[in-house]
Amino acid sequence: MSEQRARMDVARWVSPNFGERRGKARPELIVLHYTAMEGAEAACARLCDPQAEVSAHYVISEQGALWRLVPEEARAWHAGAGAWGGREDVNSRSIGIELSNLGNHPFPEPQMRTLEALLRDIMERWSLPPEAVIGHSDMAPGRKIDPGARFDWLRLARLGLAVWPEARPDLDVCCDAEAFERNARCFGYPQTDLATLVEVIRLRFRPWATGALAVEDCRVMADLAQRYPVDRGGREA
């Protein structure tokens, strides 16, 4: 991947919008975004504009081209307010990847292939597990919705590059809002109201679902909290 990445890098896209990771933090997460702009180059231009005060480590075009804007060792400004696993200042703890997409159409095959190769590279270099790959919406529920309902999380999970809930007949789960919220926090989601929590979890794992909290939502969170707990004391099926 390193040779491929170097070949795809475009040196002229170098963002000044970064700083040192605070508190000697290292990358613990990879946060996926969509750009919500017309074309990757327009996104790169904005992420490199000092007045915009935003940036990301990488941008991937619809055609699969890859640009590195900020060194991985530095703190890019992509996550903003939010938290994951009880940890705030996600910018200091993460690597941000922007996918060129308006958010209302599927992510093209060339773009997904480049993302998969980049994720493998980053995860190997920083020793990150699949559960470290999250969406912007996961860490900022109610404020952000990217990478959105059209993003193929299951595809990444099948390649070991993200996580996905499993059918678990051994889990005896009922529709319990309190247990659902505890399991969501155990998995990593920050504190928010129940309706927002249901919405953001469905956005990633059940984008077809509608209506009030259902037993299927509770089953998803019970499974994920049991297999990928960030707070082992918070799990309850």
Secondary structure, 3 states (H helix, E strand, C coil): CHHHHHHHCCCCCCCCCEECCHHHCCCCEEEEEECCCCCHHHHHHHHCCCCCCCCCCEEECCCCCEEECCCCCCEECCCCCCCECCECCHHHHEEEEEECCCCCCCCCHHHHHHHHHHHHHHHHHHCCCHHHEEEHHHHCCCCCCCCCCCCCHHHHHHCCCCCCCCCCCCCCCCCCHHHHHHHHHHHCCCCCCHHHHHHHHHHHHCCCCCCCCCHHHHHHHHHHHHHCCCCHHHCCC
